[in-house]
Amino acid sequence: WVLLDADYSQIELRLMAHFSGDHALVEAFRTGQDVHARTASEIFDVPLDEVDSTLRSRAKAVNFGIVYGISSFGLSQDLSISKKEAAQYIEQYFETYPKVKEFIDKLVEDAKKKGYTETMFGRRRPIPELSSSNFMQRSFGERVAMNAPIQGTAADIIKIAMIRVSDELKKQNMKSRMILQVHDELLIEAAEEEVDEVKKILKEEMEHAASLSVPLLADMHTGKNWYEAK
């Protein structure tokens, strides 16, 4: 027996590209570019082939921070930089991907009108904090409005994949079985002789669990324990 770990590659950023329709972000994923390196190149105004690991790491924090509705203060804390510098990073990000800014602004606007936000599959998340008289509560509500449709859709997609993978394993009478789901990854206890077939099932069902304007990709690794399989 071996453990087979399959996890989605940057699913939340891919969903941001799909939802916002931002040309540069969609193109990056469609052409298989390193989206963090590309973002670093644009934000820090350096050629793509000169982006080092430090700049890429900072751009990665910005990319994922935007998904979570991060503030300039929050980003400054994450990167140990000044609030002013963090604000410049965020501003430059929105100049690079203008449709992302339009998309998240509309998410907040719509949520304020309706009192809830929803995922691609129609699952609703009430946000009563948006009508609170408390500034901190309203700010929290705005961050939820930005993030819930993306993170919620990612959660929907992994559940769809789980059901389809489980059904296929049973349909093919395999000894391998799904034992764990954590965020955007599935862990399979696989019989050694079934590993190649289980990989095919995971790739097919995970990468086709939703139809997006950018590819959904799943990375897979095996090991004798979870640490090895990560």
C-alpha positions in Angstrom: 0.0 0.0 0.0 1.1 3.6 -0.7 -0.5 6.9 -0.1 -1.4 8.9 -3.1 -1.8 12.7 -2.6 -3.6 14.8 -5.2 -4.1 18.5 -4.8 -5.4 21.3 -7.0 -2.7 23.7 -8.3 -3.5 27.3 -7.3 -7.3 26.7 -7.6 -8.3 29.9 -5.9 -6.2 32.0 -8.3 -7.6 30.1 -11.2 -11.1 30.8 -10.0 -10.2 34.5 -9.7 -9.1 34.4 -13.3 -12.3 32.7 -14.4 -14.6 34.9 -12.4 -12.9 38.2 -13.2 -12.2 37.4 -16.9 -9.0 39.4 -16.6 -7.2 38.9 -19.9 -3.6 38.9 -18.4 -4.5 36.5 -15.6 -6.5 34.1 -17.9 -3.7 34.1 -20.4 -1.1 33.3 -17.7 -2.9 30.2 -16.7 -3.9 29.1 -20.3 -0.3 29.3 -21.4 1.1 27.6 -18.3 3.1 30.6 -17.1 4.3 30.8 -13.5 1.7 33.3 -12.3 3.6 34.4 -9.2 6.7 35.1 -11.3 4.6 37.0 -13.9 3.0 39.0 -11.1 6.4 39.8 -9.6 7.7 41.0 -13.0 4.7 43.4 -13.4 4.6 44.7 -9.8 8.3 45.1 -9.3 9.0 46.2 -12.9 11.7 43.7 -13.6 12.2 41.3 -16.6 10.5 37.9 -16.1 13.9 36.1 -16.3 15.3 38.3 -13.6 12.6 37.5 -11.0 14.3 35.8 -8.0 12.9 33.7 -5.3 12.4 36.7 -2.9 10.4 38.7 -5.5 8.4 35.7 -6.4 7.6 35.0 -2.8 6.4 38.6 -2.3 4.3 38.4 -5.4 2.8 35.1 -4.2 1.8 36.8 -0.9 0.1 39.6 -2.9 -1.7 37.1 -5.3 -3.2 35.1 -2.4 -3.7 38.2 -0.3 -5.9 39.8 -2.9 -8.1 36.6 -2.9 -8.5 37.0 0.9 -9.3 40.8 0.7 -6.0 41.7 2.4 -5.5 45.3 3.5 -2.2 47.2 3.0 -1.7 46.8 6.8 -2.2 43.0 6.6 0.2 42.7 3.7 2.8 44.9 5.4 2.7 42.6 8.4 3.0 39.4 6.2 6.0 40.8 4.3 7.6 42.9 7.0 7.4 46.0 4.9 5.9 49.5 5.5 2.2 50.0 5.0 2.9 52.5 2.3 5.0 50.0 0.3 2.3 47.3 0.8 -0.3 49.8 -0.5 1.9 50.4 -3.6 2.1 46.6 -4.2 -1.7 46.3 -4.1 -2.2 49.3 -6.3 0.3 48.0 -8.9 -1.4 44.6 -8.7 -4.8 46.1 -9.7 -3.1 48.1 -12.5 -1.7 44.8 -13.8 -5.0 42.9 -13.4 -7.7 45.7 -13.7 -10.6 43.2 -14.1 -9.8 41.7 -10.8 -10.4 45.0 -9.1 -13.7 45.4 -10.9 -14.8 41.9 -10.0 -14.1 42.1 -6.2 -15.7 45.6 -6.0 -18.8 44.2 -7.6 -18.8 41.3 -5.2 -19.0 43.7 -2.3 -21.5 45.9 -3.9 -23.9 43.0 -4.8 -23.5 41.5 -1.3 -24.5 44.8 0.3 -27.6 44.8 -1.8 -28.6 41.2 -1.3 -27.2 40.5 2.2 -25.4 37.4 1.0 -22.9 36.1 -1.6 -22.9 32.9 -3.5 -20.6 30.4 -5.1 -20.6 29.4 -8.8 -22.9 26.5 -7.9 -25.4 28.8 -6.1 -24.4 28.0 -2.5 -25.2 31.1 -0.4 -23.2 32.7 2.5 -25.2 35.3 4.5 -23.1 38.3 5.5 -25.1 40.3 8.1 -21.9 42.1 9.1 -22.2 44.3 6.0 -25.1 46.2 7.6 -23.4 46.5 11.0 -22.9 50.0 12.5 -19.5 48.8 13.7 -16.7 49.7 11.2 -14.6 46.6 12.1 -17.6 44.3 11.5 -18.4 45.9 8.2 -14.8 45.6 7.1 -14.9 41.9 8.0 -18.1 41.5 6.0 -16.4 43.1 3.0 -13.5 40.7 3.2 -15.9 37.8 3.4 -17.8 39.1 0.4 -14.6 39.2 -1.6 -13.4 35.8 -0.6 -16.4 33.5 0.0 -17.4 33.1 -3.7 -13.9 32.0 -4.6 -13.0 29.9 -1.5 -16.6 28.6 -1.4 -16.5 27.6 -5.1 -13.1 25.8 -4.5 -14.8 23.9 -1.6 -17.7 23.0 -3.9 -15.4 21.7 -6.6 -13.3 19.5 -4.3 -16.6 18.0 -3.0 -17.8 17.2 -6.5 -14.4 15.7 -7.3 -14.6 13.6 -4.0 -17.9 12.1 -5.0 -16.9 11.3 -8.5 -13.5 9.8 -7.5 -15.2 7.7 -4.8 -17.9 6.5 -7.2 -15.3 5.5 -9.8 -13.2 3.6 -7.4 -16.3 1.6 -6.4 -17.4 1.2 -9.9 -14.1 -0.4 -10.9 -14.1 -2.6 -7.8 -10.7 -1.2 -6.7 -9.1 -2.0 -3.4 -7.8 1.6 -3.2 -9.9 4.0 -1.1 -10.1 7.7 -0.3 -9.3 8.3 3.3 -8.9 12.1 3.7 -9.7 15.5 2.2 -7.9 18.6 3.4 -8.8 21.9 1.7 -7.9 21.3 -2.0 -6.3 17.9 -1.7 -7.4 14.3 -1.6 -5.5 11.5 0.0 -5.9 7.9 -1.3 -4.7 4.7 0.3 -3.8 2.9 -2.9 -2.8 -0.7 -3.6 0.6 -0.6 -5.3 -0.7 -2.4 -8.3 -3.5 0.1 -8.7 -1.5 3.4 -8.4 -1.3 4.2 -12.1 -5.1 3.6 -12.6 -6.0 5.6 -9.5 -3.8 8.5 -10.8 -5.8 8.4 -14.1 -9.1 8.5 -12.1 -8.0 11.4 -9.9 -6.7 13.4 -12.9 -9.9 12.8 -14.9 -12.4 13.5 -12.1 -10.5 16.4 -10.4 -9.6 18.3 -13.5 -13.1 18.0 -14.9 -15.1 18.6 -11.7 -16.0 22.1 -13.1 -15.9 23.9 -16.4 -13.7 27.0 -16.2 -12.2 29.4 -18.7 -8.7 28.3 -17.5 -7.5 24.7 -16.9 -8.0 23.0 -13.6 -4.8 21.1 -12.8 -4.2 18.5 -10.1 -0.7 17.6 -8.9 0.0 14.0 -7.6 2.6 12.5 -5.4 3.1 9.1 -3.8 4.8 8.0 -0.6 4.8 5.5 2.2 3.6 8.2 4.5 1.8 11.5 4.1 5.0 13.5 4.5 6.6 11.7 1.6 3.4 12.1 -0.5 3.2 15.8 -0.1 
